[in-house]
């Protein structure tokens, strides 16, 4: 799992990532982090095969899933290749959370189920 909170962490993660779909999902956040720097309060969590929900919640500092649903208000959810992208608000101050969740049999089943459920709810 990778947790990105600033431009330096983003640069470090991008050097490690080889997955083209994941890099494509990260690209919009690179410019935002560069532009707003430390004034931007965002957590970008990349949750990969083998990562568990409990670890992700500890890394993000909050509950992510309760009773099979996201525990925060989603602004957007999508699936890009082998990745879910869930974007939401986590507090009244405008703090944001981006979860990039790898769709794989080895990724936490409860987190994948929450992504699928949210995606179905978002469909027209």
C-alpha positions in Angstrom: 0.0 0.0 0.0 1.1 3.5 -0.7 -0.3 6.6 0.9 0.3 10.0 -0.8 -0.2 13.2 1.1 2.1 15.6 -0.8 3.9 16.2 -4.1 7.1 14.6 -2.8 5.3 11.3 -1.9 3.6 11.4 -5.3 6.9 11.7 -7.1 8.3 8.8 -5.1 5.3 6.5 -5.8 5.2 7.4 -9.5 8.8 6.2 -9.9 7.8 2.8 -8.5 4.6 2.3 -10.4 4.7 0.4 -13.7 1.0 -0.1 -14.2 -0.2 2.2 -17.0 -3.8 2.3 -15.7 -2.6 3.3 -12.2 -0.3 6.0 -13.6 -3.2 7.4 -15.6 -5.4 7.6 -12.5 -2.6 9.4 -10.6 -1.8 11.9 -13.3 -4.7 14.4 -12.5 -3.5 14.6 -8.9 0.1 15.4 -9.8 -0.7 18.9 -11.0 -3.1 19.5 -8.2 -0.5 18.6 -5.6 2.1 20.7 -7.4 -0.2 23.7 -7.6 -1.6 23.6 -4.0 1.2 22.1 -2.1 0.8 21.8 1.6 -2.5 23.9 1.4 -4.2 20.8 -0.1 -5.5 18.4 2.5 -5.8 15.1 0.6 -5.0 11.5 1.2 -4.4 9.3 -1.8 -4.3 5.6 -0.9 -3.2 3.0 -3.4 -4.5 -0.3 -2.1 -3.0 -3.3 -3.9 -3.1 -7.1 -3.9 -2.4 -8.3 -0.4 -3.4 -5.1 1.4 -6.2 -5.4 3.9 -8.9 -3.0 4.9 -7.6 -2.6 8.5 -4.2 -1.5 7.2 -5.8 0.9 4.8 -8.0 2.4 7.6 -5.0 2.8 9.9 -3.0 4.4 7.1 -5.9 6.8 6.3 -6.7 7.5 9.9 -10.4 6.7 9.6 -13.0 4.0 9.0 -13.4 3.4 5.3 -16.1 0.7 5.1 -19.0 0.0 7.5 -21.5 -2.8 6.8 -20.3 -3.3 3.2 -20.5 0.4 2.3 -18.1 3.3 2.3 -18.1 5.2 5.6 -17.6 8.6 3.9 -19.6 10.5 1.3 -18.4 9.6 -2.3 -18.1 12.3 -4.9 -17.2 9.9 -7.6 -16.5 6.2 -8.2 -15.2 4.6 -11.4 -13.4 1.6 -12.7 -10.4 2.1 -15.0 -8.9 -1.2 -16.2 -7.8 -3.2 -13.1 -8.5 -0.3 -10.7 -11.4 1.2 -8.8 -11.1 4.9 -8.1 -13.3 6.2 -5.2 -13.1 9.9 -4.4 -14.8 11.5 -1.4 -15.0 14.1 1.2 -13.8 13.1 4.7 -14.5 16.2 6.7 -16.3 19.6 6.8 -13.0 21.4 6.1 -12.9 20.1 2.5 -10.3 17.4 3.2 -10.4 14.8 0.5 -9.8 11.1 0.2 -8.9 9.2 -3.0 -8.8 5.4 -2.8 -7.3 3.6 -5.8 -8.1 -0.1 -5.3 -6.7 -2.9 -7.4 -9.3 -5.3 -8.7 -7.7 -8.6 -7.9 -8.6 -11.8 -6.0 -5.8 -10.9 -3.5 -7.2 -7.5 -2.6 -9.4 -7.2 0.5 -12.8 -8.7 -0.3 -14.8 -6.2 1.9 -13.2 -3.3 0.2 -13.8 -4.7 -3.3 -17.4 -5.3 -2.4 -17.8 -1.7 -1.2 -16.4 -0.5 -4.5 -18.7 -2.7 -6.5 -21.7 -1.6 -4.5 -20.9 2.0 -4.8 -20.3 1.7 -8.6 -23.7 0.0 -9.0 -25.4 2.7 -7.0 -23.8 5.4 -9.1 -25.0 3.9 -12.4 -28.0 5.7 -13.9 
